[in-house]
């Protein structure tokens, strides 16, 4: 079962009749994108832990990147796809810098103040397609020439939704598409269009890395979580009947980082236990969690490891909350 933002939900937390402990949710989204979801789930009575598995680091703009930007501005591409708010902000900054440079060059040639004023707005040379509301919001905040162009969005904010858009579906052999993105990421859109003969160029404005403190954060959280077993005020039956912690994962890279950390911490805990007679509790494994995952590719990754999950088609807080209230997909 998969969910999209059109799924209705009420802000009532999942209730476990046998557990007095709130549902634990681990939000692995990057810091700059985590807050709306965390606040929404907290308002529903859940215990949410922000534990980013990705940090977004800007990449230097290369000569090749600037060449592609000049070609796009010159009208060489039928469409521009922007995959994230970070990509939108980075690309817009360069686009605006190039526009200011053009205006400076043209200012001496301006015949009147009116002609100069007409140069102030950015004029998109192709369709602008944003993946998701947050990305569209960044673009809509810019000074675009709304009389001739608008920011387009797919009905569902993923690669499948993009491919269904008329502006993408109509691309054919010989057409050109530019993508603003981060380094890596999903390839369905690119692979499908390239098979159709569409030429695709991309600019990676940033790259995804594991936060330096991710492992420490996880170790501290796991220690606190397992310590509940021995707290006098927490009945053992309440802890044992508590639903598994839910991990929200929005990218393959974040899931890879999560796997590395969970396995490394578990292995270290086992090694440390060899020096004592009886460890306080066993470390958590990947199967001790349930997962909310974005899209088919990530769902397949999680399913291949025998993990239970909910699949969503966008990252709207309402979508994720509705999914958590639905039956799990059990892979084990």
Secondary structure in CASP SS format (residue, H / E / C, confidence):
PFRMAT SS
TARGET T0000
AUTHOR 0000-0000-0000
METHOD secondary structure of the structure
MODEL  1
X C 1.00
X E 1.00
X E 1.00
X C 1.00
X C 1.00
X C 1.00
X C 1.00
X C 1.00
X C 1.00
X C 1.00
X C 1.00
X C 1.00
X C 1.00
X C 1.00
X C 1.00
X C 1.00
X C 1.00
X C 1.00
X C 1.00
X C 1.00
X C 1.00
X C 1.00
X C 1.00
X E 1.00
X E 1.00
X E 1.00
X E 1.00
X C 1.00
X C 1.00
X C 1.00
X H 1.00
X H 1.00
X H 1.00
X H 1.00
X H 1.00
X H 1.00
X H 1.00
X H 1.00
X H 1.00
X H 1.00
X H 1.00
X H 1.00
X H 1.00
X C 1.00
X C 1.00
X C 1.00
X E 1.00
X E 1.00
X E 1.00
X E 1.00
X C 1.00
X C 1.00
X C 1.00
X C 1.00
X E 1.00
X E 1.00
X E 1.00
X E 1.00
X C 1.00
X C 1.00
X C 1.00
X C 1.00
X H 1.00
X H 1.00
X H 1.00
X H 1.00
X H 1.00
X H 1.00
X H 1.00
X H 1.00
X H 1.00
X H 1.00
X H 1.00
X C 1.00
X C 1.00
X C 1.00
X C 1.00
X C 1.00
X E 1.00
X E 1.00
X E 1.00
X E 1.00
X C 1.00
X C 1.00
X H 1.00
X H 1.00
X H 1.00
X H 1.00
X H 1.00
X H 1.00
X H 1.00
X H 1.00
X H 1.00
X H 1.00
X H 1.00
X H 1.00
X H 1.00
X H 1.00
X H 1.00
X H 1.00
X H 1.00
X H 1.00
X H 1.00
X H 1.00
X H 1.00
X H 1.00
X H 1.00
X C 1.00
X C 1.00
X C 1.00
X C 1.00
X C 1.00
X H 1.00
X H 1.00
X H 1.00
X H 1.00
X H 1.00
X H 1.00
X C 1.00
X C 1.00
X C 1.00
X E 1.00
X C 1.00
X C 1.00
X C 1.00
X C 1.00
X E 1.00
X E 1.00
X E 1.00
X E 1.00
X C 1.00
X C 1.00
X H 1.00
X H 1.00
X H 1.00
X H 1.00
X H 1.00
X H 1.00
X H 1.00
X H 1.00
X C 1.00
X C 1.00
X C 1.00
X E 1.00
X C 1.00
X C 1.00
X C 1.00
X C 1.00
X C 1.00
X C 1.00
X E 1.00
X E 1.00
X E 1.00
X C 1.00
X C 1.00
X C 1.00
X C 1.00
X C 1.00
X H 1.00
X H 1.00
X H 1.00
X H 1.00
X H 1.00
X H 1.00
X C 1.00
X H 1.00
X H 1.00
X H 1.00
X H 1.00
X C 1.00
X C 1.00
X C 1.00
X C 1.00
X C 1.00
X C 1.00
X E 1.00
X E 1.00
X E 1.00
X E 1.00
X E 1.00
X E 1.00
X E 1.00
X C 1.00
X C 1.00
X C 1.00
X C 1.00
X C 1.00
X H 1.00
X H 1.00
X H 1.00
X H 1.00
X H 1.00
X H 1.00
X H 1.00
X H 1.00
X C 1.00
X C 1.00
X C 1.00
X E 1.00
X E 1.00
X E 1.00
X E 1.00
X E 1.00
X E 1.00
X E 1.00
X E 1.00
X E 1.00
X E 1.00
X E 1.00
X C 1.00
X C 1.00
X C 1.00
X C 1.00
X H 1.00
X H 1.00
X H 1.00
X H 1.00
X H 1.00
X H 1.00
X H 1.00
X H 1.00
X H 1.00
X H 1.00
X H 1.00
X H 1.00
X H 1.00
X H 1.00
X H 1.00
X H 1.00
X H 1.00
X C 1.00
X C 1.00
X C 1.00
X C 1.00
X C 1.00
X H 1.00
X H 1.00
X H 1.00
X H 1.00
X H 1.00
X H 1.00
X C 1.00
X C 1.00
X C 1.00
X E 1.00
X E 1.00
X E 1.00
X E 1.00
X E 1.00
X C 1.00
X C 1.00
X H 1.00
X H 1.00
X H 1.00
X H 1.00
X H 1.00
X H 1.00
X H 1.00
X H 1.00
X H 1.00
X H 1.00
X H 1.00
X H 1.00
X H 1.00
X H 1.00
X H 1.00
X H 1.00
X H 1.00
X H 1.00
X H 1.00
X H 1.00
X H 1.00
X H 1.00
X C 1.00
X C 1.00
X C 1.00
X C 1.00
X C 1.00
X C 1.00
X C 1.00
X C 1.00
X C 1.00
X C 1.00
X C 1.00
X C 1.00
X H 1.00
X H 1.00
X H 1.00
X E 1.00
X E 1.00
X E 1.00
X E 1.00
X E 1.00
X E 1.00
X H 1.00
X H 1.00
X H 1.00
X H 1.00
X H 1.00
X H 1.00
X H 1.00
X H 1.00
X H 1.00
X H 1.00
X C 1.00
X C 1.00
X C 1.00
X C 1.00
X E 1.00
X E 1.00
X E 1.00
X E 1.00
X C 1.00
X C 1.00
X C 1.00
X C 1.00
X H 1.00
X H 1.00
X H 1.00
X H 1.00
X H 1.00
X H 1.00
X H 1.00
X H 1.00
X C 1.00
X C 1.00
X C 1.00
X C 1.00
X E 1.00
X C 1.00
X C 1.00
X C 1.00
END
